Amino acid sequence: MDFAWTEEQRQAYDQTLTAVREAFPPSDGTAEYYDRGDFKQLGTLGLLGLSVPAEYGGGGLGALDTARQVEALGRGCDRTGLVFGASAHLFACAMPIVDFGGPALKSRVLPGMCSGELIAGNAMTEDEAGSDVSKLSTVAERTEGGWILNGEKSFVTNGPAADVFTTYATTDPKAGYLGVTGFVVERGAPGLTIGEPFEKMGMAHVPAGRLKFDNCFVPDGDLLGEEGQGGFIFQHSMGWERCCLFAGFLGLADHLLDRAVEQARTRKQSGRRISRFQAVSHRIADMKLRTESARLLLYRAAWEMDRGGPATLWIALSKLAVSEGVISTALDAIRLFGGRGYLRAEGIEAALRDAVPSVIFSGTSDIQRDIISRELGL
């Protein structure tokens, strides 16, 4: 068992970390949504198409190398909403098109998604369908040359800014999970209404909102896979998202750990560095422990994905460990910084607000525990 990175992999991580820090210097505490320039910058750095085949403008990387690059992005960019939006764009939107879209659809949208010319949003969640995706009220009915969609989606990450939407709708209400079908809907489609951004607790740099479909026509060529495959396609994309997207939160934990170590080494109280206080040094030790534990689980999950092994258990374990761990690490960082950690300009409190939804989206922590229990045969 080899835990070492190759020299090429080490250089790729270091280069991405340096490039991201130069492109996105520390924020000043303001909370503004990303703009098109930010997305195009990520495209220029190759971070929007990491796992997309090279023929469509992507990097052609496997899950492990992709996760490592997203990890560098999350560590180098403190605008976690931007990191999350870019990752959702890639894993929840581009990868279903890569694996299940037709040739014409791939050629039309994937190059723009990799370059940042196009922004994508994932439209699955509804007000009454979050964890249970077999109960979608958005419906799609066959018509000549395509489908007619009606319904409403909520919590669409990138939604207010997106040009392309990976969308799921019920095509056979009696079939449950097997009655869901996936589509790609473009922004200008007649009958599509895009809502205003939500006011959120965190993730301030990425907009999220509603979509409404009112007799919205989608041509057959924009179908993902076959009719009834939508549930499987969505879960396939969740494998990518729960593993590789959460590498960005692992990077956030590293960022907080970097800040905590620097603070402990330079801050003085009672005539000595606060690192000399056991309460401080032990807190940082715990931050390091949970981060490295989560990292090993995430790498194991990505490794299983790359070798085609049974990855479900490892993906659930890593998602649970990263999301719960980064919240604890952010709380520890605030305690370590004291009053300064509560000030918006320091960026520490923002990390906590950004970390909180990680235990909710992509399957709640309790859903991950259900998956783990099921995989253990319970």
LUMZAPA-605554 format. One record per residue (C-alpha): residue number from 1; x, y, z. Coordinates in steps of 0.2 Angstrom, whole numbers, padded with zeros to 4 digits. Layout:
<recs>
{rec NUM, {X, Y, Z}} ...
</recs>
This chain:
<recs>
{rec 1, {0000, 0000, 0000}} {rec 2, {0008, 0016, -0006}} {rec 3, {0002, 0033, 0003}} {rec 4, {0015, 0043, -0007}} {rec 5, {0010, 0055, -0022}} {rec 6, {0021, 0055, -0037}} {rec 7, {0031, 0070, -0041}} {rec 8, {0019, 0075, -0055}} {rec 9, {0004, 0074, -0043}} {rec 10, {0014, 0084, -0030}} {rec 11, {0018, 0098, -0042}} {rec 12, {0000, 0098, -0049}} {rec 13, {-0007, 0101, -0031}} {rec 14, {0007, 0115, -0028}} {rec 15, {0004, 0123, -0044}} {rec 16, {-0015, 0124, -0042}} {rec 17, {-0014, 0130, -0024}} {rec 18, {-0002, 0144, -0029}} {rec 19, {-0012, 0149, -0044}} {rec 20, {-0029, 0149, -0034}} {rec 21, {-0021, 0160, -0021}} {rec 22, {-0015, 0172, -0034}} {rec 23, {-0031, 0173, -0043}} {rec 24, {-0042, 0174, -0028}} {rec 25, {-0033, 0183, -0014}} {rec 26, {-0041, 0183, 0004}} {rec 27, {-0058, 0191, 0004}} {rec 28, {-0061, 0207, 0014}} {rec 29, {-0077, 0201, 0023}} {rec 30, {-0089, 0207, 0010}} {rec 31, {-0102, 0194, 0003}} {rec 32, {-0104, 0197, -0016}} {rec 33, {-0109, 0183, -0028}} {rec 34, {-0096, 0177, -0040}} {rec 35, {-0096, 0185, -0057}} {rec 36, {-0093, 0178, -0075}} {rec 37, {-0075, 0183, -0074}} {rec 38, {-0072, 0172, -0058}} {rec 39, {-0080, 0157, -0067}} {rec 40, {-0069, 0160, -0082}} {rec 41, {-0054, 0161, -0071}} {rec 42, {-0057, 0144, -0064}} {rec 43, {-0060, 0137, -0082}} {rec 44, {-0043, 0145, -0087}} {rec 45, {-0035, 0135, -0072}} {rec 46, {-0043, 0119, -0078}} {rec 47, {-0053, 0117, -0063}} {rec 48, {-0071, 0116, -0071}} {rec 49, {-0067, 0101, -0081}} {rec 50, {-0055, 0091, -0071}} {rec 51, {-0064, 0074, -0074}} {rec 52, {-0071, 0078, -0091}} {rec 53, {-0063, 0069, -0105}} {rec 54, {-0050, 0080, -0114}} {rec 55, {-0059, 0079, -0131}} {rec 56, {-0072, 0091, -0123}} {rec 57, {-0059, 0103, -0116}} {rec 58, {-0057, 0094, -0099}} {rec 59, {-0043, 0087, -0089}} {rec 60, {-0047, 0068, -0091}} {rec 61, {-0042, 0065, -0073}} {rec 62, {-0049, 0051, -0062}} {rec 63, {-0058, 0053, -0046}} {rec 64, {-0042, 0053, -0035}} {rec 65, {-0032, 0066, -0045}} {rec 66, {-0048, 0076, -0047}} {rec 67, {-0051, 0076, -0028}} {rec 68, {-0033, 0082, -0025}} {rec 69, {-0036, 0097, -0036}} {rec 70, {-0052, 0102, -0028}} {rec 71, {-0044, 0100, -0012}} {rec 72, {-0031, 0113, -0017}} {rec 73, {-0045, 0124, -0023}} {rec 74, {-0053, 0123, -0006}} {rec 75, {-0037, 0127, 0003}} {rec 76, {-0032, 0141, -0008}} {rec 77, {-0048, 0150, -0010}} {rec 78, {-0058, 0156, 0005}} {rec 79, {-0073, 0160, -0005}} {rec 80, {-0081, 0143, -0001}} {rec 81, {-0097, 0147, -0010}} {rec 82, {-0087, 0149, -0026}} {rec 83, {-0078, 0133, -0023}} {rec 84, {-0095, 0124, -0020}} {rec 85, {-0103, 0132, -0035}} {rec 86, {-0089, 0127, -0047}} {rec 87, {-0089, 0109, -0039}} {rec 88, {-0108, 0107, -0041}} {rec 89, {-0106, 0113, -0059}} {rec 90, {-0093, 0099, -0063}} {rec 91, {-0099, 0084, -0053}} {rec 92, {-0118, 0086, -0052}} {rec 93, {-0120, 0094, -0069}} {rec 94, {-0106, 0090, -0081}} {rec 95, {-0102, 0072, -0076}} {rec 96, {-0120, 0066, -0079}} {rec 97, {-0118, 0074, -0097}} {rec 98, {-0101, 0065, -0099}} {rec 99, {-0108, 0048, -0094}} {rec 100, {-0126, 0049, -0101}} {rec 101, {-0128, 0063, -0113}} {rec 102, {-0128, 0060, -0132}} {rec 103, {-0114, 0065, -0143}} {rec 104, {-0122, 0081, -0150}} {rec 105, {-0127, 0087, -0132}} {rec 106, {-0109, 0083, -0126}} {rec 107, {-0101, 0093, -0140}} {rec 108, {-0113, 0107, -0138}} {rec 109, {-0112, 0111, -0119}} {rec 110, {-0096, 0102, -0112}} {rec 111, {-0083, 0113, -0120}} {rec 112, {-0091, 0129, -0113}} {rec 113, {-0094, 0121, -0096}} {rec 114, {-0075, 0117, -0095}} {rec 115, {-0070, 0134, -0100}} {rec 116, {-0082, 0144, -0089}} {rec 117, {-0092, 0151, -0104}} {rec 118, {-0107, 0141, -0098}} {rec 119, {-0112, 0140, -0080}} {rec 120, {-0122, 0125, -0074}} {rec 121, {-0135, 0121, -0061}} {rec 122, {-0142, 0105, -0054}} {rec 123, {-0161, 0105, -0053}} {rec 124, {-0166, 0090, -0042}} {rec 125, {-0172, 0096, -0025}} {rec 126, {-0190, 0102, -0022}} {rec 127, {-0199, 0108, -0007}} {rec 128, {-0207, 0091, -0004}} {rec 129, {-0193, 0080, -0011}} {rec 130, {-0176, 0082, -0004}} {rec 131, {-0168, 0066, 0003}} {rec 132, {-0182, 0056, -0006}} {rec 133, {-0179, 0059, -0024}} {rec 134, {-0192, 0046, -0030}} {rec 135, {-0206, 0058, -0025}} {rec 136, {-0203, 0072, -0038}} {rec 137, {-0218, 0083, -0041}} {rec 138, {-0210, 0090, -0057}} {rec 139, {-0217, 0080, -0071}} {rec 140, {-0212, 0077, -0089}} {rec 141, {-0224, 0071, -0103}} {rec 142, {-0220, 0065, -0120}} {rec 143, {-0224, 0076, -0135}} {rec 144, {-0219, 0076, -0153}} {rec 145, {-0200, 0077, -0154}} {rec 146, {-0197, 0079, -0135}} {rec 147, {-0205, 0082, -0118}} {rec 148, {-0215, 0095, -0109}} {rec 149, {-0210, 0099, -0091}} {rec 150, {-0220, 0106, -0077}} {rec 151, {-0216, 0109, -0059}} {rec 152, {-0204, 0119, -0048}} {rec 153, {-0187, 0116, -0041}} {rec 154, {-0179, 0123, -0026}} {rec 155, {-0161, 0126, -0019}} {rec 156, {-0153, 0126, -0037}} {rec 157, {-0135, 0130, -0034}} {rec 158, {-0129, 0142, -0047}} {rec 159, {-0147, 0143, -0053}} {rec 160, {-0149, 0162, -0054}} {rec 161, {-0133, 0163, -0064}} {rec 162, {-0134, 0147, -0074}} {rec 163, {-0135, 0144, -0093}} {rec 164, {-0138, 0125, -0092}} {rec 165, {-0148, 0115, -0080}} {rec 166, {-0146, 0096, -0076}} {rec 167, {-0164, 0093, -0072}} {rec 168, {-0174, 0078, -0066}} {rec 169, {-0193, 0075, -0068}} {rec 170, {-0206, 0061, -0065}} {rec 171, {-0211, 0052, -0081}} {rec 172, {-0220, 0037, -0073}} {rec 173, {-0228, 0041, -0056}} {rec 174, {-0231, 0023, -0053}} {rec 175, {-0213, 0017, -0055}} {rec 176, {-0206, 0027, -0040}} {rec 177, {-0187, 0028, -0042}} {rec 178, {-0188, 0020, -0059}} {rec 179, {-0200, 0033, -0065}} {rec 180, {-0188, 0047, -0064}} {rec 181, {-0179, 0054, -0080}} {rec 182, {-0165, 0066, -0082}} {rec 183, {-0164, 0081, -0094}} {rec 184, {-0153, 0095, -0099}} {rec 185, {-0163, 0112, -0100}} {rec 186, {-0155, 0128, -0107}} {rec 187, {-0158, 0145, -0100}} {rec 188, {-0168, 0152, -0114}} {rec 189, {-0180, 0138, -0115}} {rec 190, {-0198, 0144, -0117}} {rec 191, {-0208, 0141, -0101}} {rec 192, {-0193, 0141, -0090}} {rec 193, {-0193, 0154, -0076}} {rec 194, {-0178, 0157, -0065}} {rec 195, {-0180, 0164, -0048}} {rec 196, {-0171, 0177, -0038}} {rec 197, {-0156, 0171, -0026}} {rec 198, {-0161, 0165, -0009}} {rec 199, {-0154, 0174, 0006}} {rec 200, {-0144, 0161, 0015}} {rec 201, {-0134, 0158, 0031}} {rec 202, {-0118, 0155, 0022}} {rec 203, {-0111, 0151, 0005}} {rec 204, {-0112, 0170, 0001}} {rec 205, {-0102, 0169, -0015}} {rec 206, {-0114, 0157, -0024}} {rec 207, {-0132, 0161, -0029}} {rec 208, {-0145, 0148, -0027}} {rec 209, {-0164, 0149, -0031}} {rec 210, {-0179, 0142, -0039}} {rec 211, {-0183, 0136, -0056}} {rec 212, {-0201, 0135, -0063}} {rec 213, {-0206, 0124, -0078}} {rec 214, {-0222, 0129, -0086}} {rec 215, {-0225, 0119, -0102}} {rec 216, {-0206, 0119, -0105}} {rec 217, {-0201, 0110, -0120}} {rec 218, {-0185, 0099, -0120}} {rec 219, {-0180, 0090, -0136}} {rec 220, {-0176, 0072, -0136}} {rec 221, {-0158, 0075, -0140}} {rec 222, {-0157, 0083, -0122}} {rec 223, {-0162, 0068, -0113}} {rec 224, {-0149, 0060, -0101}} {rec 225, {-0148, 0041, -0104}} {rec 226, {-0165, 0033, -0106}} {rec 227, {-0182, 0036, -0099}} {rec 228, {-0183, 0030, -0081}} {rec 229, {-0164, 0031, -0079}} {rec 230, {-0164, 0047, -0070}} {rec 231, {-0164, 0040, -0052}} {rec 232, {-0148, 0030, -0056}} {rec 233, {-0140, 0045, -0066}} {rec 234, {-0143, 0056, -0051}} {rec 235, {-0135, 0044, -0038}} {rec 236, {-0121, 0041, -0050}} {rec 237, {-0118, 0060, -0050}} {rec 238, {-0119, 0060, -0031}} {rec 239, {-0105, 0048, -0030}} {rec 240, {-0094, 0061, -0038}} {rec 241, {-0101, 0075, -0028}} {rec 242, {-0101, 0067, -0011}} {rec 243, {-0083, 0062, -0014}} {rec 244, {-0074, 0075, -0025}} {rec 245, {-0084, 0090, -0021}} {rec 246, {-0081, 0087, -0002}} {rec 247, {-0062, 0088, -0006}} {rec 248, {-0066, 0107, -0006}} {rec 249, {-0072, 0106, 0012}} {rec 250, {-0056, 0096, 0016}} {rec 251, {-0046, 0110, 0009}} {rec 252, {-0056, 0122, 0019}} {rec 253, {-0051, 0112, 0035}} {rec 254, {-0033, 0113, 0029}} {rec 255, {-0035, 0132, 0027}} {rec 256, {-0042, 0134, 0045}} {rec 257, {-0028, 0123, 0051}} {rec 258, {-0015, 0134, 0043}} {rec 259, {-0023, 0150, 0050}} {rec 260, {-0024, 0142, 0068}} {rec 261, {-0006, 0136, 0068}} {rec 262, {-0001, 0154, 0062}} {rec 263, {-0011, 0162, 0076}} {rec 264, {-0005, 0150, 0089}} {rec 265, {0013, 0154, 0084}} {rec 266, {0012, 0173, 0084}} {rec 267, {-0002, 0177, 0096}} {rec 268, {0005, 0181, 0114}} {rec 269, {-0005, 0181, 0130}} {rec 270, {0002, 0182, 0148}} {rec 271, {0020, 0185, 0141}} {rec 272, {0021, 0169, 0130}} {rec 273, {0014, 0162, 0114}} {rec 274, {-0003, 0154, 0115}} {rec 275, {0004, 0138, 0107}} {rec 276, {0012, 0135, 0124}} {rec 277, {-0005, 0134, 0132}} {rec 278, {-0010, 0115, 0132}} {rec 279, {-0028, 0120, 0129}} {rec 280, {-0023, 0128, 0113}} {rec 281, {-0010, 0115, 0107}} {rec 282, {-0022, 0101, 0110}} {rec 283, {-0036, 0109, 0101}} {rec 284, {-0025, 0111, 0086}} {rec 285, {-0020, 0093, 0088}} {rec 286, {-0038, 0088, 0087}} {rec 287, {-0041, 0099, 0072}} {rec 288, {-0027, 0090, 0063}} {rec 289, {-0033, 0072, 0069}} {rec 290, {-0050, 0074, 0062}} {rec 291, {-0044, 0082, 0045}} {rec 292, {-0031, 0069, 0042}} {rec 293, {-0044, 0055, 0046}} {rec 294, {-0057, 0062, 0034}} {rec 295, {-0043, 0064, 0021}} {rec 296, {-0039, 0046, 0022}} {rec 297, {-0057, 0041, 0020}} {rec 298, {-0060, 0053, 0005}} {rec 299, {-0044, 0046, -0004}} {rec 300, {-0050, 0028, -0001}} {rec 301, {-0067, 0033, -0008}} {rec 302, {-0059, 0041, -0024}} {rec 303, {-0047, 0026, -0026}} {rec 304, {-0062, 0014, -0025}} {rec 305, {-0071, 0024, -0039}} {rec 306, {-0055, 0024, -0050}} {rec 307, {-0053, 0005, -0049}} {rec 308, {-0071, 0002, -0051}} {rec 309, {-0073, -0006, -0034}} {rec 310, {-0088, -0005, -0022}} {rec 311, {-0087, 0013, -0017}} {rec 312, {-0104, 0017, -0009}} {rec 313, {-0098, 0013, 0009}} {rec 314, {-0082, 0023, 0007}} {rec 315, {-0091, 0038, -0001}} {rec 316, {-0104, 0039, 0013}} {rec 317, {-0090, 0037, 0027}} {rec 318, {-0079, 0051, 0019}} {rec 319, {-0094, 0063, 0016}} {rec 320, {-0099, 0061, 0034}} {rec 321, {-0082, 0063, 0041}} {rec 322, {-0077, 0078, 0030}} {rec 323, {-0094, 0087, 0033}} {rec 324, {-0095, 0084, 0052}} {rec 325, {-0076, 0087, 0054}} {rec 326, {-0075, 0104, 0045}} {rec 327, {-0089, 0111, 0056}} {rec 328, {-0080, 0106, 0072}} {rec 329, {-0064, 0113, 0065}} {rec 330, {-0072, 0129, 0061}} {rec 331, {-0079, 0130, 0078}} {rec 332, {-0062, 0126, 0085}} {rec 333, {-0054, 0140, 0075}} {rec 334, {-0066, 0153, 0081}} {rec 335, {-0063, 0148, 0099}} {rec 336, {-0044, 0149, 0096}} {rec 337, {-0045, 0166, 0088}} {rec 338, {-0057, 0172, 0102}} {rec 339, {-0066, 0189, 0099}} {rec 340, {-0056, 0191, 0082}} {rec 341, {-0064, 0175, 0076}} {rec 342, {-0081, 0182, 0078}} {rec 343, {-0077, 0197, 0067}} {rec 344, {-0082, 0196, 0049}} {rec 345, {-0066, 0204, 0042}} {rec 346, {-0055, 0189, 0049}} {rec 347, {-0065, 0176, 0038}} {rec 348, {-0066, 0163, 0052}} {rec 349, {-0084, 0165, 0056}} {rec 350, {-0088, 0164, 0037}} {rec 351, {-0080, 0147, 0036}} {rec 352, {-0091, 0141, 0050}} {rec 353, {-0107, 0147, 0041}} {rec 354, {-0100, 0140, 0025}} {rec 355, {-0097, 0123, 0033}} {rec 356, {-0114, 0121, 0041}} {rec 357, {-0124, 0116, 0025}} {rec 358, {-0111, 0103, 0021}} {rec 359, {-0121, 0091, 0033}} {rec 360, {-0137, 0094, 0024}} {rec 361, {-0134, 0094, 0005}} {rec 362, {-0129, 0079, -0006}} {rec 363, {-0138, 0068, 0007}} {rec 364, {-0139, 0073, 0025}} {rec 365, {-0127, 0066, 0038}} {rec 366, {-0141, 0055, 0044}} {rec 367, {-0144, 0049, 0026}} {rec 368, {-0125, 0044, 0026}} {rec 369, {-0127, 0035, 0042}} {rec 370, {-0142, 0025, 0034}} {rec 371, {-0131, 0021, 0019}} {rec 372, {-0117, 0015, 0030}} {rec 373, {-0129, 0004, 0040}} {rec 374, {-0136, -0003, 0025}} {rec 375, {-0119, -0007, 0018}} {rec 376, {-0115, -0016, 0034}} {rec 377, {-0130, -0027, 0032}} {rec 378, {-0140, -0019, 0046}} 
</recs>
